[in-house]
């Protein structure tokens, strides 16, 4: 197995439904920026409030991807 080298990017996904959907949206968008995604780390969770209710989840994730040989 070769020694791999990884790079990280940080993106924020949003969802009106859930934290999980916000993460999925962030990962889906990251696939358009980089290939060979390997892992993610949630670094921040926050939300937006409208009319005294949670209106949107915002999740910032660091995503690691393998650099091509």
N, C-alpha and C positions, 0 to 999 in steps of 0.2 A: 504494500500500500504506500503510495507516495506521500511525502510530507506536504500537506495542503497549506495554502496561505489564503486567508479570508480578508474581505473588506466589509465594512459596515456602512449602512446608510440609515438615516433616521427620517421617518415619515409619520404623518398623523392621519389616521382614518376617522371618518365620522359615520354615524348612523342614528336614525331616529328610533331604531328598534332596541339595540342592545350593545353592550361592550364587545361581545363576541363578533357581531356583525361589523363593528367599527374596525376590529383587528383584521377580519377577512377582507374588508375593503382596502385597508392599507397594504396588505400582502398582495392582493390582486393588482393594485396599481404598481407596486414595486416590481412585479414580474415584467412590466413594460419598460422598466429602467435597467434592470439587471437580470442575468440568467444565473442558473445554478444556486438559487436561494437554498439555504441550509437550516437556518434557525431564526427565531425572533425573540425579543425580550421587551416586555411592556415596561416603559420607563415613566409614563405619566397617564393618569386617567382623570378626565374632567368632563364637564357637561355644560350645556346651555339651558337656561330656565326661561320659559315664556309662560305668562299668566299663572305663576306659582306652580308650574309643573315642569318636570324634566322634558325638554323638547328634543335634545340631541346629545348623544355621547360622542366624546372626542378622546381617542386613544393614540398616544405617541408610542411608536415601537421602533426599536433598533433591529434591523434585519441584516443578518450576515450572509454573505454569498462567497462561494469559492472563486478565486481568480483562476482564469484559464492558464494552462501550462504553456 
